[in-house]
């Protein structure tokens, strides 16, 4: 599991971003940033495939290190 940031070209409509309920959305000029916790690589691949099928250009994908302390700390 990890926190991912996916930056795409263009400002996605609310209808399009509703297709990704597990992700938060930040709209920026000329780009949209989707971010949130994903269970595994398969979940990430599913989102990237969905964006690709919609014809949305993916600009950047980042995995952000967790800021939570490891279990047992």
N, C-alpha and C positions, 0 to 999 in steps of 0.2 A: 504494500500500500504506500502511496506517496501523494504529495501535493503537487499538482501540475498547473502550469500556466501555458495556455495555448493562445497565441496572437494570430488573428486572421485579418486579411484585407477587407476594408469596407465596414460600414456600420450595419450589423445584422439586425433585422426586425425582431420584435418581441416574439412573433410566431416562429421564426427560425431558432432563436435562443431557447424557446420553450421545449425544443427537441432534446435539450441537454439539461434535464432537471437537477442533475447532481452537481452542476457547475454554477458558480456565480458569474455575473456578467458585468464588465466595465466597458462602457462605450467611450471611445476616444476619437478625436478627429481622424477620419479615414481608416480607423482600425477598430476592432472589437477584441477584448481580452476575456477569455473564458478561463476560470480557475476554480480549483477545488480538489478535494481528496478523491482519488480513484483507487479501487480495490486492488487492481493488478495491471499487468501489461496488456492483458486481453481487453480490459475496460478502456484503456488508452487507445488501443488499436481500433476498437469499435467506434470511438468518437472520431478519430482521425479518418477512418473509412467513411463515416457518415458525412463529415465535412467535405471530403473528396467527391462523394456521390452527388452532393448538392452543388458542386462546382465552385466551392469556396476556396480561395487561395490561402494556404497556411503559411504564415510568415515565420513563426518561431514556436518551438515547443521546449519548455524547460521543466525539469523536475527540481522543485525547491526543497532544500534540506529542511527537515522537521525542526521546529523550535522547541518541541516538547522534550523533556528529559527522558532517557530510556527507562523502561520498567525497572522498578527496584531502586530508583534513586530518590 
